Each structure stands twice: as C-alpha cells, then as structure tokens.
C-alpha cells in the first residue's frame, strides 16, 4: 500500500439504492408534507417512510373495499 493516495481527479460513484425502492419526484401540498414530517418526528421515523406506509395502507384498503363490494353483489344476486 502507498503511504498517500492522490484523489484530486477522483469522482464520487453513484449512491447504492435499496432494492425495491424507486426514486420519484412528486408535488405534495405544503400542509400535507408538514403533517407527515410532524408525525414522523413524533414516531422517530422518516417522513418518506410514513408517506410510503400511508400509500400502502390506502392500496390495501382499496383492494379490500373492491373485494367486499364484489362479494356483496354476488350474495345479492344469489339471494334474488
């Protein structure tokens, strides 16, 4: 090993991304972002994690509602 290395022409490599994560740019209302940041501060986790979790919960609830509506329609159809 050398005693010293010359990094004057060095460039920073790309950041290592977490598997399954995709960087996006979105516009969010200021009050919504402030609420997520405040909630994240209270829970000790990042606001981006809180937004991601809220989106996951929304998708799960939407899928559940769709499934329940289909089941109710089938039951009404079968009863009539």
N, CA, C and O atoms as a Maestro MAE file, in Angstrom:
{
 s_m_m2io_version
 :::
 2.0.0
}

f_m_ct {
 s_m_title
 :::
 protein
 m_atom[320] {
  # First column is atom index #
  i_m_mmod_type
  r_m_x_coord
  r_m_y_coord
  r_m_z_coord
  i_m_residue_number
  s_m_chain_name
  s_m_pdb_residue_name
  s_m_pdb_atom_name
  i_m_atomic_number
  :::
  1 25 0.847 -1.197 0.000 1 A "UNK " " N  " 7
  2 3 0.000 0.000 0.000 1 A "UNK " " CA " 6
  3 2 0.880 1.244 0.000 1 A "UNK " " C  " 6
  4 15 1.967 1.270 0.577 1 A "UNK " " O  " 8
  5 25 0.380 2.248 -0.654 2 A "UNK " " N  " 7
  6 3 1.093 3.522 -0.676 2 A "UNK " " CA " 6
  7 2 0.881 4.251 0.638 2 A "UNK " " C  " 6
  8 15 -0.081 4.008 1.366 2 A "UNK " " O  " 8
  9 25 1.785 5.127 0.908 3 A "UNK " " N  " 7
  10 3 1.645 5.928 2.107 3 A "UNK " " CA " 6
  11 2 0.579 7.009 1.908 3 A "UNK " " C  " 6
  12 15 -0.145 7.359 2.840 3 A "UNK " " O  " 8
  13 25 0.494 7.533 0.680 4 A "UNK " " N  " 7
  14 3 -0.508 8.544 0.347 4 A "UNK " " CA " 6
  15 2 -1.101 8.255 -1.024 4 A "UNK " " C  " 6
  16 15 -0.443 7.685 -1.895 4 A "UNK " " O  " 8
  17 25 -2.341 8.654 -1.197 5 A "UNK " " N  " 7
  18 3 -3.025 8.498 -2.478 5 A "UNK " " CA " 6
  19 2 -3.457 9.859 -2.981 5 A "UNK " " C  " 6
  20 15 -3.783 10.739 -2.184 5 A "UNK " " O  " 8
  21 25 -3.464 10.045 -4.289 6 A "UNK " " N  " 7
  22 3 -3.865 11.318 -4.902 6 A "UNK " " CA " 6
  23 2 -5.315 11.205 -5.360 6 A "UNK " " C  " 6
  24 15 -5.616 10.469 -6.299 6 A "UNK " " O  " 8
  25 25 -6.208 11.931 -4.700 7 A "UNK " " N  " 7
  26 3 -7.628 11.900 -5.029 7 A "UNK " " CA " 6
  27 2 -8.088 13.174 -5.746 7 A "UNK " " C  " 6
  28 15 -9.286 13.452 -5.779 7 A "UNK " " O  " 8
  29 25 -7.177 13.940 -6.311 8 A "UNK " " N  " 7
  30 3 -7.558 15.206 -6.937 8 A "UNK " " CA " 6
  31 2 -8.468 15.009 -8.149 8 A "UNK " " C  " 6
  32 15 -9.301 15.873 -8.425 8 A "UNK " " O  " 8
  33 25 -8.336 13.905 -8.876 9 A "UNK " " N  " 7
  34 3 -9.185 13.641 -10.049 9 A "UNK " " CA " 6
  35 2 -10.273 12.620 -9.757 9 A "UNK " " C  " 6
  36 15 -10.930 12.123 -10.672 9 A "UNK " " O  " 8
  37 25 -10.459 12.312 -8.488 10 A "UNK " " N  " 7
  38 3 -11.450 11.298 -8.122 10 A "UNK " " CA " 6
  39 2 -12.858 11.851 -8.300 10 A "UNK " " C  " 6
  40 15 -13.094 13.047 -8.129 10 A "UNK " " O  " 8
  41 25 -13.781 10.973 -8.642 11 A "UNK " " N  " 7
  42 3 -15.190 11.339 -8.731 11 A "UNK " " CA " 6
  43 2 -15.989 10.404 -7.848 11 A "UNK " " C  " 6
  44 15 -15.623 9.248 -7.633 11 A "UNK " " O  " 8
  45 25 -17.070 10.925 -7.351 12 A "UNK " " N  " 7
  46 3 -17.929 10.126 -6.476 12 A "UNK " " CA " 6
  47 2 -18.773 9.192 -7.337 12 A "UNK " " C  " 6
  48 15 -19.334 9.613 -8.349 12 A "UNK " " O  " 8
  49 25 -18.863 7.934 -6.939 13 A "UNK " " N  " 7
  50 3 -19.668 6.956 -7.653 13 A "UNK " " CA " 6
  51 2 -21.136 7.121 -7.331 13 A "UNK " " C  " 6
  52 15 -21.493 7.895 -6.442 13 A "UNK " " O  " 8
  53 25 -21.993 6.406 -8.039 14 A "UNK " " N  " 7
  54 3 -23.431 6.509 -7.773 14 A "UNK " " CA " 6
  55 2 -23.774 5.946 -6.394 14 A "UNK " " C  " 6
  56 15 -23.135 5.012 -5.908 14 A "UNK " " O  " 8
  57 25 -24.795 6.537 -5.779 15 A "UNK " " N  " 7
  58 3 -25.240 6.051 -4.472 15 A "UNK " " CA " 6
  59 2 -25.859 4.677 -4.635 15 A "UNK " " C  " 6
  60 15 -26.512 4.391 -5.638 15 A "UNK " " O  " 8
  61 25 -25.649 3.835 -3.646 16 A "UNK " " N  " 7
  62 3 -26.219 2.489 -3.685 16 A "UNK " " CA " 6
  63 2 -27.669 2.584 -3.250 16 A "UNK " " C  " 6
  64 15 -27.963 3.019 -2.136 16 A "UNK " " O  " 8
  65 25 -28.569 2.180 -4.122 17 A "UNK " " N  " 7
  66 3 -30.002 2.247 -3.818 17 A "UNK " " CA " 6
  67 2 -30.451 0.983 -3.113 17 A "UNK " " C  " 6
  68 15 -29.887 -0.094 -3.304 17 A "UNK " " O  " 8
  69 25 -31.481 1.139 -2.293 18 A "UNK " " N  " 7
  70 3 -32.062 -0.008 -1.623 18 A "UNK " " CA " 6
  71 2 -32.856 -0.808 -2.642 18 A "UNK " " C  " 6
  72 15 -33.553 -0.229 -3.476 18 A "UNK " " O  " 8
  73 25 -32.759 -2.130 -2.586 19 A "UNK " " N  " 7
  74 3 -33.539 -2.951 -3.531 19 A "UNK " " CA " 6
  75 2 -35.037 -2.696 -3.362 19 A "UNK " " C  " 6
  76 15 -35.545 -2.603 -2.244 19 A "UNK " " O  " 8
  77 25 -35.724 -2.587 -4.485 20 A "UNK " " N  " 7
  78 3 -37.170 -2.404 -4.445 20 A "UNK " " CA " 6
  79 2 -37.618 -0.965 -4.298 20 A "UNK " " C  " 6
  80 15 -38.816 -0.690 -4.364 20 A "UNK " " O  " 8
  81 25 -36.705 -0.050 -4.104 21 A "UNK " " N  " 7
  82 3 -37.048 1.365 -3.956 21 A "UNK " " CA " 6
  83 2 -36.805 2.083 -5.283 21 A "UNK " " C  " 6
  84 15 -35.836 1.797 -5.986 21 A "UNK " " O  " 8
  85 25 -37.696 3.018 -5.613 22 A "UNK " " N  " 7
  86 3 -37.573 3.807 -6.827 22 A "UNK " " CA " 6
  87 2 -37.660 5.279 -6.462 22 A "UNK " " C  " 6
  88 15 -38.590 5.701 -5.775 22 A "UNK " " O  " 8
  89 25 -36.705 6.045 -6.916 23 A "UNK " " N  " 7
  90 3 -36.714 7.488 -6.645 23 A "UNK " " CA " 6
  91 2 -37.697 8.163 -7.599 23 A "UNK " " C  " 6
  92 15 -37.659 7.939 -8.809 23 A "UNK " " O  " 8
  93 25 -38.588 9.003 -7.028 24 A "UNK " " N  " 7
  94 3 -39.551 9.755 -7.839 24 A "UNK " " CA " 6
  95 2 -39.579 11.197 -7.351 24 A "UNK " " C  " 6
  96 15 -39.067 11.512 -6.277 24 A "UNK " " O  " 8
  97 25 -40.177 12.054 -8.143 25 A "UNK " " N  " 7
  98 3 -40.408 13.438 -7.750 25 A "UNK " " CA " 6
  99 2 -41.903 13.687 -7.868 25 A "UNK " " C  " 6
  100 15 -42.494 13.482 -8.928 25 A "UNK " " O  " 8
  101 25 -42.517 14.136 -6.759 26 A "UNK " " N  " 7
  102 3 -43.946 14.434 -6.771 26 A "UNK " " CA " 6
  103 2 -44.181 15.781 -6.098 26 A "UNK " " C  " 6
  104 15 -43.348 16.254 -5.325 26 A "UNK " " O  " 8
  105 25 -45.306 16.381 -6.395 27 A "UNK " " N  " 7
  106 3 -45.707 17.622 -5.745 27 A "UNK " " CA " 6
  107 2 -46.769 17.291 -4.698 27 A "UNK " " C  " 6
  108 15 -47.782 16.661 -5.000 27 A "UNK " " O  " 8
  109 25 -46.521 17.721 -3.474 28 A "UNK " " N  " 7
  110 3 -47.446 17.476 -2.361 28 A "UNK " " CA " 6
  111 2 -47.767 18.825 -1.733 28 A "UNK " " C  " 6
  112 15 -46.886 19.674 -1.601 28 A "UNK " " O  " 8
  113 25 -49.016 19.027 -1.347 29 A "UNK " " N  " 7
  114 3 -49.398 20.266 -0.670 29 A "UNK " " CA " 6
  115 2 -48.541 20.455 0.582 29 A "UNK " " C  " 6
  116 15 -48.209 19.497 1.280 29 A "UNK " " O  " 8
  117 25 -48.197 21.705 0.844 30 A "UNK " " N  " 7
  118 3 -47.322 22.019 1.969 30 A "UNK " " CA " 6
  119 2 -47.845 21.549 3.309 30 A "UNK " " C  " 6
  120 15 -47.081 21.055 4.139 30 A "UNK " " O  " 8
  121 25 -49.157 21.700 3.529 31 A "UNK " " N  " 7
  122 3 -49.724 21.281 4.809 31 A "UNK " " CA " 6
  123 2 -49.688 19.765 4.976 31 A "UNK " " C  " 6
  124 15 -49.527 19.263 6.088 31 A "UNK " " O  " 8
  125 25 -49.839 19.036 3.868 32 A "UNK " " N  " 7
  126 3 -49.774 17.572 3.927 32 A "UNK " " CA " 6
  127 2 -48.357 17.137 4.276 32 A "UNK " " C  " 6
  128 15 -48.158 16.267 5.124 32 A "UNK " " O  " 8
  129 25 -47.379 17.744 3.624 33 A "UNK " " N  " 7
  130 3 -45.990 17.403 3.905 33 A "UNK " " CA " 6
  131 2 -45.628 17.746 5.346 33 A "UNK " " C  " 6
  132 15 -44.946 16.973 6.018 33 A "UNK " " O  " 8
  133 25 -46.083 18.902 5.819 34 A "UNK " " N  " 7
  134 3 -45.809 19.311 7.198 34 A "UNK " " CA " 6
  135 2 -46.406 18.313 8.192 34 A "UNK " " C  " 6
  136 15 -45.789 17.999 9.211 34 A "UNK " " O  " 8
  137 25 -47.603 17.820 7.891 35 A "UNK " " N  " 7
  138 3 -48.247 16.847 8.776 35 A "UNK " " CA " 6
  139 2 -47.461 15.537 8.814 35 A "UNK " " C  " 6
  140 15 -47.274 14.949 9.879 35 A "UNK " " O  " 8
  141 25 -47.001 15.082 7.641 36 A "UNK " " N  " 7
  142 3 -46.209 13.854 7.613 36 A "UNK " " CA " 6
  143 2 -44.873 14.040 8.338 36 A "UNK " " C  " 6
  144 15 -44.418 13.141 9.045 36 A "UNK " " O  " 8
  145 25 -44.254 15.193 8.164 37 A "UNK " " N  " 7
  146 3 -42.984 15.448 8.857 37 A "UNK " " CA " 6
  147 2 -43.182 15.490 10.367 37 A "UNK " " C  " 6
  148 15 -42.365 14.957 11.118 37 A "UNK " " O  " 8
  149 25 -44.267 16.122 10.814 38 A "UNK " " N  " 7
  150 3 -44.548 16.192 12.250 38 A "UNK " " CA " 6
  151 2 -44.834 14.807 12.813 38 A "UNK " " C  " 6
  152 15 -44.341 14.451 13.884 38 A "UNK " " O  " 8
  153 25 -45.630 14.029 12.092 39 A "UNK " " N  " 7
  154 3 -45.951 12.677 12.538 39 A "UNK " " CA " 6
  155 2 -44.696 11.814 12.570 39 A "UNK " " C  " 6
  156 15 -44.508 11.010 13.483 39 A "UNK " " O  " 8
  157 25 -43.839 11.987 11.563 40 A "UNK " " N  " 7
  158 3 -42.597 11.219 11.504 40 A "UNK " " CA " 6
  159 2 -41.683 11.591 12.668 40 A "UNK " " C  " 6
  160 15 -41.040 10.724 13.260 40 A "UNK " " O  " 8
  161 25 -41.628 12.866 12.991 41 A "UNK " " N  " 7
  162 3 -40.797 13.315 14.116 41 A "UNK " " CA " 6
  163 2 -41.290 12.701 15.424 41 A "UNK " " C  " 6
  164 15 -40.487 12.293 16.263 41 A "UNK " " O  " 8
  165 25 -42.613 12.637 15.596 42 A "UNK " " N  " 7
  166 3 -43.199 12.074 16.816 42 A "UNK " " CA " 6
  167 2 -42.910 10.580 16.946 42 A "UNK " " C  " 6
  168 15 -42.724 10.073 18.052 42 A "UNK " " O  " 8
  169 25 -42.873 9.876 15.808 43 A "UNK " " N  " 7
  170 3 -42.669 8.423 15.843 43 A "UNK " " CA " 6
  171 2 -41.205 8.028 15.710 43 A "UNK " " C  " 6
  172 15 -40.851 6.869 15.926 43 A "UNK " " O  " 8
  173 25 -40.357 8.982 15.356 44 A "UNK " " N  " 7
  174 3 -38.935 8.689 15.240 44 A "UNK " " CA " 6
  175 2 -38.541 7.989 13.952 44 A "UNK " " C  " 6
  176 15 -37.498 7.338 13.894 44 A "UNK " " O  " 8
  177 25 -39.360 8.113 12.922 45 A "UNK " " N  " 7
  178 3 -39.002 7.533 11.628 45 A "UNK " " CA " 6
  179 2 -39.084 8.623 10.567 45 A "UNK " " C  " 6
  180 15 -39.591 9.711 10.839 45 A "UNK " " O  " 8
  181 25 -38.600 8.349 9.379 46 A "UNK " " N  " 7
  182 3 -38.573 9.349 8.319 46 A "UNK " " CA " 6
  183 2 -39.951 9.629 7.749 46 A "UNK " " C  " 6
  184 15 -40.832 8.769 7.748 46 A "UNK " " O  " 8
  185 25 -40.118 10.860 7.262 47 A "UNK " " N  " 7
  186 3 -41.419 11.231 6.684 47 A "UNK " " CA " 6
  187 2 -41.683 10.490 5.384 47 A "UNK " " C  " 6
  188 15 -42.837 10.218 5.054 47 A "UNK " " O  " 8
  189 25 -40.627 10.156 4.636 48 A "UNK " " N  " 7
  190 3 -40.828 9.403 3.403 48 A "UNK " " CA " 6
  191 2 -41.321 7.992 3.706 48 A "UNK " " C  " 6
  192 15 -42.134 7.442 2.963 48 A "UNK " " O  " 8
  193 25 -40.833 7.413 4.791 49 A "UNK " " N  " 7
  194 3 -41.310 6.104 5.228 49 A "UNK " " CA " 6
  195 2 -42.783 6.190 5.623 49 A "UNK " " C  " 6
  196 15 -43.564 5.289 5.321 49 A "UNK " " O  " 8
  197 25 -43.157 7.273 6.295 50 A "UNK " " N  " 7
  198 3 -44.551 7.460 6.706 50 A "UNK " " CA " 6
  199 2 -45.461 7.618 5.487 50 A "UNK " " C  " 6
  200 15 -46.562 7.067 5.464 50 A "UNK " " O  " 8
  201 25 -45.012 8.364 4.476 51 A "UNK " " N  " 7
  202 3 -45.802 8.529 3.253 51 A "UNK " " CA " 6
  203 2 -45.948 7.185 2.550 51 A "UNK " " C  " 6
  204 15 -47.035 6.839 2.087 51 A "UNK " " O  " 8
  205 25 -44.853 6.426 2.467 52 A "UNK " " N  " 7
  206 3 -44.895 5.110 1.824 52 A "UNK " " CA " 6
  207 2 -45.886 4.187 2.538 52 A "UNK " " C  " 6
  208 15 -46.658 3.477 1.893 52 A "UNK " " O  " 8
  209 25 -45.857 4.202 3.868 53 A "UNK " " N  " 7
  210 3 -46.775 3.360 4.641 53 A "UNK " " CA " 6
  211 2 -48.224 3.781 4.418 53 A "UNK " " C  " 6
  212 15 -49.104 2.928 4.299 53 A "UNK " " O  " 8
  213 25 -48.481 5.089 4.360 54 A "UNK " " N  " 7
  214 3 -49.838 5.584 4.115 54 A "UNK " " CA " 6
  215 2 -50.329 5.143 2.736 54 A "UNK " " C  " 6
  216 15 -51.491 4.767 2.580 54 A "UNK " " O  " 8
  217 25 -49.455 5.190 1.747 55 A "UNK " " N  " 7
  218 3 -49.842 4.739 0.404 55 A "UNK " " CA " 6
  219 2 -50.133 3.243 0.387 55 A "UNK " " C  " 6
  220 15 -51.079 2.803 -0.266 55 A "UNK " " O  " 8
  221 25 -49.326 2.458 1.101 56 A "UNK " " N  " 7
  222 3 -49.572 1.009 1.187 56 A "UNK " " CA " 6
  223 2 -50.920 0.718 1.840 56 A "UNK " " C  " 6
  224 15 -51.675 -0.135 1.373 56 A "UNK " " O  " 8
  225 25 -51.214 1.439 2.931 57 A "UNK " " N  " 7
  226 3 -52.490 1.241 3.621 57 A "UNK " " CA " 6
  227 2 -53.660 1.624 2.720 57 A "UNK " " C  " 6
  228 15 -54.679 0.934 2.708 57 A "UNK " " O  " 8
  229 25 -53.527 2.699 1.976 58 A "UNK " " N  " 7
  230 3 -54.579 3.111 1.048 58 A "UNK " " CA " 6
  231 2 -54.828 2.023 0.012 58 A "UNK " " C  " 6
  232 15 -55.978 1.680 -0.263 58 A "UNK " " O  " 8
  233 25 -53.772 1.485 -0.559 59 A "UNK " " N  " 7
  234 3 -53.920 0.437 -1.569 59 A "UNK " " CA " 6
  235 2 -54.565 -0.813 -0.978 59 A "UNK " " C  " 6
  236 15 -55.425 -1.425 -1.611 59 A "UNK " " O  " 8
  237 25 -54.160 -1.190 0.219 60 A "UNK " " N  " 7
  238 3 -54.726 -2.377 0.863 60 A "UNK " " CA " 6
  239 2 -56.212 -2.177 1.142 60 A "UNK " " C  " 6
  240 15 -57.013 -3.084 0.915 60 A "UNK " " O  " 8
  241 25 -56.586 -0.993 1.635 61 A "UNK " " N  " 7
  242 3 -57.996 -0.713 1.923 61 A "UNK " " CA " 6
  243 2 -58.818 -0.668 0.649 61 A "UNK " " C  " 6
  244 15 -59.954 -1.141 0.622 61 A "UNK " " O  " 8
  245 25 -58.252 -0.103 -0.404 62 A "UNK " " N  " 7
  246 3 -58.958 -0.026 -1.688 62 A "UNK " " CA " 6
  247 2 -59.222 -1.431 -2.229 62 A "UNK " " C  " 6
  248 15 -60.311 -1.714 -2.728 62 A "UNK " " O  " 8
  249 25 -58.223 -2.306 -2.128 63 A "UNK " " N  " 7
  250 3 -58.399 -3.688 -2.584 63 A "UNK " " CA " 6
  251 2 -59.450 -4.408 -1.753 63 A "UNK " " C  " 6
  252 15 -60.256 -5.166 -2.293 63 A "UNK " " O  " 8
  253 25 -59.447 -4.178 -0.443 64 A "UNK " " N  " 7
  254 3 -60.425 -4.807 0.441 64 A "UNK " " CA " 6
  255 2 -61.831 -4.320 0.099 64 A "UNK " " C  " 6
  256 15 -62.763 -5.122 0.037 64 A "UNK " " O  " 8
  257 25 -61.994 -3.014 -0.125 65 A "UNK " " N  " 7
  258 3 -63.306 -2.470 -0.466 65 A "UNK " " CA " 6
  259 2 -63.816 -3.064 -1.774 65 A "UNK " " C  " 6
  260 15 -64.993 -3.411 -1.876 65 A "UNK " " O  " 8
  261 25 -62.959 -3.184 -2.761 66 A "UNK " " N  " 7
  262 3 -63.344 -3.767 -4.045 66 A "UNK " " CA " 6
  263 2 -63.787 -5.212 -3.864 66 A "UNK " " C  " 6
  264 15 -64.796 -5.633 -4.429 66 A "UNK " " O  " 8
  265 25 -63.035 -5.966 -3.079 67 A "UNK " " N  " 7
  266 3 -63.365 -7.371 -2.824 67 A "UNK " " CA " 6
  267 2 -64.702 -7.494 -2.096 67 A "UNK " " C  " 6
  268 15 -65.522 -8.344 -2.444 67 A "UNK " " O  " 8
  269 25 -64.923 -6.653 -1.090 68 A "UNK " " N  " 7
  270 3 -66.181 -6.702 -0.338 68 A "UNK " " CA " 6
  271 2 -67.373 -6.345 -1.216 68 A "UNK " " C  " 6
  272 15 -68.426 -6.975 -1.113 68 A "UNK " " O  " 8
  273 25 -67.221 -5.346 -2.075 69 A "UNK " " N  " 7
  274 3 -68.313 -4.972 -2.977 69 A "UNK " " CA " 6
  275 2 -68.664 -6.139 -3.905 69 A "UNK " " C  " 6
  276 15 -69.841 -6.395 -4.161 69 A "UNK " " O  " 8
  277 25 -67.652 -6.842 -4.407 70 A "UNK " " N  " 7
  278 3 -67.886 -7.981 -5.296 70 A "UNK " " CA " 6
  279 2 -68.637 -9.082 -4.553 70 A "UNK " " C  " 6
  280 15 -69.575 -9.669 -5.093 70 A "UNK " " O  " 8
  281 25 -68.232 -9.361 -3.327 71 A "UNK " " N  " 7
  282 3 -68.883 -10.413 -2.538 71 A "UNK " " CA " 6
  283 2 -70.336 -10.043 -2.255 71 A "UNK " " C  " 6
  284 15 -71.224 -10.887 -2.377 71 A "UNK " " O  " 8
  285 25 -70.588 -8.778 -1.875 72 A "UNK " " N  " 7
  286 3 -71.958 -8.337 -1.587 72 A "UNK " " CA " 6
  287 2 -72.826 -8.457 -2.838 72 A "UNK " " C  " 6
  288 15 -73.964 -8.920 -2.760 72 A "UNK " " O  " 8
  289 25 -72.295 -8.044 -3.990 73 A "UNK " " N  " 7
  290 3 -73.058 -8.161 -5.246 73 A "UNK " " CA " 6
  291 2 -73.405 -9.621 -5.548 73 A "UNK " " C  " 6
  292 15 -74.527 -9.933 -5.946 73 A "UNK " " O  " 8
  293 25 -72.430 -10.505 -5.353 74 A "UNK " " N  " 7
  294 3 -72.685 -11.929 -5.609 74 A "UNK " " CA " 6
  295 2 -73.746 -12.473 -4.668 74 A "UNK " " C  " 6
  296 15 -74.610 -13.242 -5.089 74 A "UNK " " O  " 8
  297 25 -73.694 -12.084 -3.399 75 A "UNK " " N  " 7
  298 3 -74.676 -12.560 -2.432 75 A "UNK " " CA " 6
  299 2 -76.066 -12.037 -2.767 75 A "UNK " " C  " 6
  300 15 -77.048 -12.773 -2.664 75 A "UNK " " O  " 8
  301 25 -76.156 -10.770 -3.167 76 A "UNK " " N  " 7
  302 3 -77.457 -10.202 -3.545 76 A "UNK " " CA " 6
  303 2 -77.992 -10.922 -4.777 76 A "UNK " " C  " 6
  304 15 -79.173 -11.266 -4.838 76 A "UNK " " O  " 8
  305 25 -77.129 -11.147 -5.750 77 A "UNK " " N  " 7
  306 3 -77.549 -11.834 -6.972 77 A "UNK " " CA " 6
  307 2 -78.026 -13.257 -6.653 77 A "UNK " " C  " 6
  308 15 -79.052 -13.692 -7.174 77 A "UNK " " O  " 8
  309 25 -77.298 -13.974 -5.811 78 A "UNK " " N  " 7
  310 3 -77.662 -15.351 -5.469 78 A "UNK " " CA " 6
  311 2 -78.931 -15.425 -4.617 78 A "UNK " " C  " 6
  312 15 -79.664 -16.411 -4.695 78 A "UNK " " O  " 8
  313 25 -79.200 -14.397 -3.806 79 A "UNK " " N  " 7
  314 3 -80.380 -14.382 -2.947 79 A "UNK " " CA " 6
  315 2 -81.640 -14.030 -3.740 79 A "UNK " " C  " 6
  316 15 -82.745 -14.416 -3.356 79 A "UNK " " O  " 8
  317 25 -81.479 -13.311 -4.824 80 A "UNK " " N  " 7
  318 3 -82.629 -12.815 -5.579 80 A "UNK " " CA " 6
  319 2 -83.012 -13.747 -6.631 80 A "UNK " " C  " 6
  320 15 -83.964 -13.489 -7.368 80 A "UNK " " O  " 8
  :::
 }
 m_bond[319] {
  # First column is bond index #
  i_m_from
  i_m_to
  i_m_order
  :::
  1 1 2 1
  2 2 3 1
  3 3 4 2
  4 3 5 1
  5 5 6 1
  6 6 7 1
  7 7 8 2
  8 7 9 1
  9 9 10 1
  10 10 11 1
  11 11 12 2
  12 11 13 1
  13 13 14 1
  14 14 15 1
  15 15 16 2
  16 15 17 1
  17 17 18 1
  18 18 19 1
  19 19 20 2
  20 19 21 1
  21 21 22 1
  22 22 23 1
  23 23 24 2
  24 23 25 1
  25 25 26 1
  26 26 27 1
  27 27 28 2
  28 27 29 1
  29 29 30 1
  30 30 31 1
  31 31 32 2
  32 31 33 1
  33 33 34 1
  34 34 35 1
  35 35 36 2
  36 35 37 1
  37 37 38 1
  38 38 39 1
  39 39 40 2
  40 39 41 1
  41 41 42 1
  42 42 43 1
  43 43 44 2
  44 43 45 1
  45 45 46 1
  46 46 47 1
  47 47 48 2
  48 47 49 1
  49 49 50 1
  50 50 51 1
  51 51 52 2
  52 51 53 1
  53 53 54 1
  54 54 55 1
  55 55 56 2
  56 55 57 1
  57 57 58 1
  58 58 59 1
  59 59 60 2
  60 59 61 1
  61 61 62 1
  62 62 63 1
  63 63 64 2
  64 63 65 1
  65 65 66 1
  66 66 67 1
  67 67 68 2
  68 67 69 1
  69 69 70 1
  70 70 71 1
  71 71 72 2
  72 71 73 1
  73 73 74 1
  74 74 75 1
  75 75 76 2
  76 75 77 1
  77 77 78 1
  78 78 79 1
  79 79 80 2
  80 79 81 1
  81 81 82 1
  82 82 83 1
  83 83 84 2
  84 83 85 1
  85 85 86 1
  86 86 87 1
  87 87 88 2
  88 87 89 1
  89 89 90 1
  90 90 91 1
  91 91 92 2
  92 91 93 1
  93 93 94 1
  94 94 95 1
  95 95 96 2
  96 95 97 1
  97 97 98 1
  98 98 99 1
  99 99 100 2
  100 99 101 1
  101 101 102 1
  102 102 103 1
  103 103 104 2
  104 103 105 1
  105 105 106 1
  106 106 107 1
  107 107 108 2
  108 107 109 1
  109 109 110 1
  110 110 111 1
  111 111 112 2
  112 111 113 1
  113 113 114 1
  114 114 115 1
  115 115 116 2
  116 115 117 1
  117 117 118 1
  118 118 119 1
  119 119 120 2
  120 119 121 1
  121 121 122 1
  122 122 123 1
  123 123 124 2
  124 123 125 1
  125 125 126 1
  126 126 127 1
  127 127 128 2
  128 127 129 1
  129 129 130 1
  130 130 131 1
  131 131 132 2
  132 131 133 1
  133 133 134 1
  134 134 135 1
  135 135 136 2
  136 135 137 1
  137 137 138 1
  138 138 139 1
  139 139 140 2
  140 139 141 1
  141 141 142 1
  142 142 143 1
  143 143 144 2
  144 143 145 1
  145 145 146 1
  146 146 147 1
  147 147 148 2
  148 147 149 1
  149 149 150 1
  150 150 151 1
  151 151 152 2
  152 151 153 1
  153 153 154 1
  154 154 155 1
  155 155 156 2
  156 155 157 1
  157 157 158 1
  158 158 159 1
  159 159 160 2
  160 159 161 1
  161 161 162 1
  162 162 163 1
  163 163 164 2
  164 163 165 1
  165 165 166 1
  166 166 167 1
  167 167 168 2
  168 167 169 1
  169 169 170 1
  170 170 171 1
  171 171 172 2
  172 171 173 1
  173 173 174 1
  174 174 175 1
  175 175 176 2
  176 175 177 1
  177 177 178 1
  178 178 179 1
  179 179 180 2
  180 179 181 1
  181 181 182 1
  182 182 183 1
  183 183 184 2
  184 183 185 1
  185 185 186 1
  186 186 187 1
  187 187 188 2
  188 187 189 1
  189 189 190 1
  190 190 191 1
  191 191 192 2
  192 191 193 1
  193 193 194 1
  194 194 195 1
  195 195 196 2
  196 195 197 1
  197 197 198 1
  198 198 199 1
  199 199 200 2
  200 199 201 1
  201 201 202 1
  202 202 203 1
  203 203 204 2
  204 203 205 1
  205 205 206 1
  206 206 207 1
  207 207 208 2
  208 207 209 1
  209 209 210 1
  210 210 211 1
  211 211 212 2
  212 211 213 1
  213 213 214 1
  214 214 215 1
  215 215 216 2
  216 215 217 1
  217 217 218 1
  218 218 219 1
  219 219 220 2
  220 219 221 1
  221 221 222 1
  222 222 223 1
  223 223 224 2
  224 223 225 1
  225 225 226 1
  226 226 227 1
  227 227 228 2
  228 227 229 1
  229 229 230 1
  230 230 231 1
  231 231 232 2
  232 231 233 1
  233 233 234 1
  234 234 235 1
  235 235 236 2
  236 235 237 1
  237 237 238 1
  238 238 239 1
  239 239 240 2
  240 239 241 1
  241 241 242 1
  242 242 243 1
  243 243 244 2
  244 243 245 1
  245 245 246 1
  246 246 247 1
  247 247 248 2
  248 247 249 1
  249 249 250 1
  250 250 251 1
  251 251 252 2
  252 251 253 1
  253 253 254 1
  254 254 255 1
  255 255 256 2
  256 255 257 1
  257 257 258 1
  258 258 259 1
  259 259 260 2
  260 259 261 1
  261 261 262 1
  262 262 263 1
  263 263 264 2
  264 263 265 1
  265 265 266 1
  266 266 267 1
  267 267 268 2
  268 267 269 1
  269 269 270 1
  270 270 271 1
  271 271 272 2
  272 271 273 1
  273 273 274 1
  274 274 275 1
  275 275 276 2
  276 275 277 1
  277 277 278 1
  278 278 279 1
  279 279 280 2
  280 279 281 1
  281 281 282 1
  282 282 283 1
  283 283 284 2
  284 283 285 1
  285 285 286 1
  286 286 287 1
  287 287 288 2
  288 287 289 1
  289 289 290 1
  290 290 291 1
  291 291 292 2
  292 291 293 1
  293 293 294 1
  294 294 295 1
  295 295 296 2
  296 295 297 1
  297 297 298 1
  298 298 299 1
  299 299 300 2
  300 299 301 1
  301 301 302 1
  302 302 303 1
  303 303 304 2
  304 303 305 1
  305 305 306 1
  306 306 307 1
  307 307 308 2
  308 307 309 1
  309 309 310 1
  310 310 311 1
  311 311 312 2
  312 311 313 1
  313 313 314 1
  314 314 315 1
  315 315 316 2
  316 315 317 1
  317 317 318 1
  318 318 319 1
  319 319 320 2
  :::
 }
}
